[in-house]
Amino acid sequence: MSSNHERQPALHTFPVTGQQVRTVVRDGILWWVASDVAAVLDIGRTHDAVRSLDEDEKGAETIRTPGGEQPVSVINEAGLYSLILRSRKLEARAFKRWVTHEVIPTLRTSGRYEVERPEPSKLELARDLVAALEVKELLQQRNAELEPSAAAWDTLASESVGDYSMRAAAQLLDRDGCVRTGQNRLARTLRELGWTDSHGEPYQSQVDAGRLVRRVTSYRHPRTGERMPSTQTRITVRGLAALRDRLGCRQTLMRFDDTAA
């Protein structure tokens, strides 16, 4: 996304820390100034954090500042949730609640932020990830005498439905504590386990077992802005639970901790 004219951003003060976050609305879509979000979430190297997001989660906007018109990097709601998931700051959960319970409802009520948004499934996925992590953290606090990680995954498997992209699944597994992985390493592990072929396509046996699915999706072409058709291998909740059981805390699978992508 880019803009050829200046926009007056709305200012929102995060009450927990007193930090201000700027937003702009373009074509009914809410965009957040990336540097403001990164500062609240204590994420360094804002440029690198934004660069790692999907193309349809980020953009550029020209806004008014005390120093005049300035180009800034912005992220949409899906990109915002992606950064929240990466934050290790204690205030991250409070920030997410403030966004979803105060900022967005207020903007919608004022008529400045339309309900209709692109790729709702992606936003739903991001919200589900945040919710799943909150459930996991609550279980860890309540079951200090037990194995909290296993309990959290039992709850996730029993209460969650749907499927996850490779990146989202890697984020969930990485937050488990026993599993350290990333998107590329997870894709490699699926090949090693015989779940997918060398091109990342799921074997029918894994689809039949309910561990993997193949979804038709689309992406925004970075140069033309057009929506282009694509397909994506996704991991179900059952697949995540199976991966956790097979890779999570078994010492014989230390290769999962390799630093190579």
C-alpha positions in Angstrom: 0.0 0.0 0.0 1.2 3.5 -0.7 -0.2 6.9 -0.5 0.3 10.0 -2.6 -1.3 12.5 -0.2 -0.9 13.3 3.5 -3.2 11.9 6.2 -3.9 13.1 9.7 -3.3 10.1 12.0 -5.5 9.3 15.0 -3.6 9.2 18.3 -4.3 6.4 20.8 -2.7 6.3 24.2 -2.0 2.9 25.6 -3.0 3.3 29.3 -0.6 0.8 30.7 2.6 2.5 29.6 1.3 5.9 28.4 2.8 5.4 25.0 1.0 6.8 21.9 0.1 4.7 18.9 -0.9 6.3 15.6 -3.4 4.8 13.1 -4.8 5.8 9.7 -7.8 4.5 7.8 -7.5 3.9 4.1 -10.4 2.5 2.0 -12.1 1.3 5.2 -9.0 -0.6 6.4 -7.2 0.3 9.7 -3.4 0.7 9.5 -1.1 1.1 12.5 2.2 3.0 12.4 4.7 0.1 12.8 7.3 2.0 14.8 4.7 2.9 17.4 3.6 -0.7 17.8 7.2 -1.9 17.9 8.0 0.6 20.7 5.0 -0.6 22.8 5.9 -4.3 22.3 9.6 -3.7 22.9 10.5 -5.1 19.5 13.9 -3.8 18.2 14.8 -3.2 14.6 11.4 -2.2 13.4 12.5 -2.4 9.8 13.5 -6.0 10.1 10.2 -6.9 11.9 8.1 -5.3 9.2 10.1 -6.8 6.4 9.4 -10.3 7.8 5.6 -9.8 7.5 3.6 -11.0 4.6 3.2 -8.5 1.8 -0.5 -8.0 2.5 0.2 -7.3 6.2 2.3 -4.2 5.6 2.5 -1.0 3.6 3.6 2.6 3.5 1.7 5.8 4.2 2.5 9.5 4.3 1.2 11.2 7.4 1.4 14.5 9.1 3.9 14.9 11.9 5.2 17.9 13.8 8.1 18.0 11.3 5.8 18.0 8.3 4.7 15.2 6.0 6.7 12.0 6.6 6.6 8.5 5.0 6.1 5.7 7.6 5.8 2.0 7.5 2.3 0.8 8.5 0.8 -2.6 9.3 -2.8 -3.8 9.2 -4.7 -5.8 11.8 -3.2 -9.2 10.7 0.3 -7.7 10.8 -0.4 -6.2 14.3 -1.3 -9.7 15.6 1.8 -11.1 14.1 4.0 -8.6 16.0 2.1 -9.2 19.2 2.8 -12.9 18.9 6.5 -12.2 18.7 6.7 -9.9 21.7 8.1 -11.3 24.9 7.0 -8.2 26.8 4.6 -8.7 29.7 2.4 -5.9 28.5 1.8 -7.6 25.1 -1.4 -9.3 26.3 -2.7 -6.1 27.8 -1.9 -4.3 24.5 -3.8 -6.9 22.5 -6.8 -6.6 24.8 -6.7 -2.8 24.6 -6.6 -3.0 20.8 -9.5 -5.5 20.5 -11.7 -4.2 23.3 -11.2 -0.4 23.1 -9.4 1.0 20.0 -11.1 -1.0 17.3 -14.7 -0.9 18.8 -14.3 2.9 19.3 -13.3 3.4 15.7 -16.1 1.3 14.4 -18.6 3.1 16.5 -17.4 6.5 15.3 -17.8 5.3 11.7 -14.1 5.7 10.9 -13.3 2.1 10.6 -15.5 -0.2 8.5 -16.2 -3.8 9.5 -15.5 -5.1 6.0 -11.9 -6.1 5.7 -9.8 -8.2 3.2 -8.8 -11.8 4.1 -11.0 -12.3 7.2 -9.7 -15.8 7.5 -6.2 -14.5 8.0 -7.4 -12.2 10.8 -9.3 -15.0 12.4 -6.2 -17.1 12.3 -4.2 -14.4 14.0 -6.8 -13.9 16.7 -7.0 -17.7 17.3 -3.3 -17.9 17.7 -3.3 -15.1 20.3 -6.3 -16.7 22.1 -4.5 -20.1 22.1 -1.4 -18.6 23.6 -3.5 -17.0 26.3 -5.1 -20.3 27.2 -1.7 -21.9 27.3 -0.3 -19.3 29.7 -3.3 -19.5 32.0 -3.0 -23.3 32.2 0.7 -23.0 33.1 -0.1 -20.7 36.0 -2.8 -23.0 37.3 -0.8 -26.2 37.0 2.6 -25.3 38.3 2.9 -28.8 39.9 2.1 -30.5 36.6 3.6 -30.3 33.1 2.0 -27.1 31.9 3.1 -27.5 28.3 1.4 -30.8 27.8 -1.7 -29.5 29.6 -1.9 -26.5 27.3 -1.7 -28.6 24.2 -4.5 -30.9 25.5 -6.6 -27.8 25.9 -5.7 -26.5 22.5 -6.6 -29.8 20.8 -9.9 -30.1 22.6 -11.1 -26.4 22.3 -9.6 -25.3 18.9 -10.7 -26.0 15.4 -9.3 -25.1 12.0 -5.9 -25.2 10.5 -2.7 -23.1 10.5 -0.2 -21.9 8.0 3.4 -23.1 8.3 4.5 -19.9 9.9 1.6 -19.7 12.4 2.2 -23.4 13.3 5.9 -22.8 13.8 5.1 -19.8 16.1 2.8 -22.0 18.3 5.3 -24.8 18.5 8.2 -22.3 19.2 6.2 -20.8 22.2 5.7 -24.4 23.6 9.1 -24.2 25.4 10.2 -27.7 24.5 10.3 -27.1 20.7 12.5 -24.5 19.0 11.6 -24.1 15.4 10.8 -21.7 12.6 8.8 -21.8 9.4 11.6 -23.3 7.2 12.8 -25.8 9.8 9.2 -26.9 10.3 8.7 -27.5 6.6 11.9 -29.5 6.5 10.8 -31.6 9.5 7.5 -32.4 7.8 9.5 -33.8 4.8 11.7 -35.8 7.2 8.7 -37.3 8.9 7.2 -38.2 5.5 4.2 -35.9 5.9 5.0 -33.9 2.7 7.0 -34.4 -0.5 10.0 -32.5 -1.6 7.8 -29.7 -2.9 5.9 -29.3 0.3 2.7 -31.1 -1.0 1.0 -33.2 1.7 0.8 -36.9 1.2 -2.7 -38.2 1.0 -2.2 -40.4 4.0 -1.6 -37.3 6.2 -4.7 -35.6 4.7 -6.8 -38.7 5.5 -5.4 -38.8 9.0 -6.6 -35.2 9.5 -3.1 -33.8 10.1 -2.6 -31.7 7.0 -4.9 -29.9 4.5 -4.4 -28.1 1.2 -6.2 -24.8 0.9 -6.8 -22.5 -2.0 -5.7 -19.0 -1.1 -4.4 -15.9 -2.7 -1.7 -13.2 -2.3 -1.3 -9.6 -3.3 1.2 -9.2 -6.1 3.9 -6.8 -4.7 4.2 -4.8 -7.9 0.8 -4.9 -9.5 -1.3 -5.1 -6.4 -3.5 -7.8 -8.0 -4.9 -10.7 -6.1 -3.1 -13.9 -7.4 -4.4 -17.4 -6.8 -2.3 -19.8 -4.9 -2.5 -23.0 -2.7 -1.1 -23.6 0.7 -0.3 -26.6 2.9 -1.7 -26.1 6.3 -1.4 -28.0 9.6 -4.6 -28.9 11.5 -4.9 -28.8 15.3 -4.6 -32.6 15.2 -1.4 -32.2 13.2 0.0 -29.7 15.7 -0.7 -32.1 18.6 0.9 -35.0 16.7 4.0 -32.8 16.0 4.2 -31.8 19.6 4.1 -35.4 20.8 6.7 -36.6 18.3 9.1 -33.6 18.5 8.3 -31.6 21.5 10.3 -33.0 24.4 12.1 -36.0 23.1 15.8 -35.8 23.5 16.4 -38.1 20.5 15.0 -35.4 18.2 17.6 -32.7 19.0 18.0 -32.1 15.3 14.8 -30.0 15.6 17.0 -27.4 17.5 19.4 -27.0 14.5 19.9 -23.4 13.6 20.0 -24.0 9.9 16.8 -23.0 8.1 
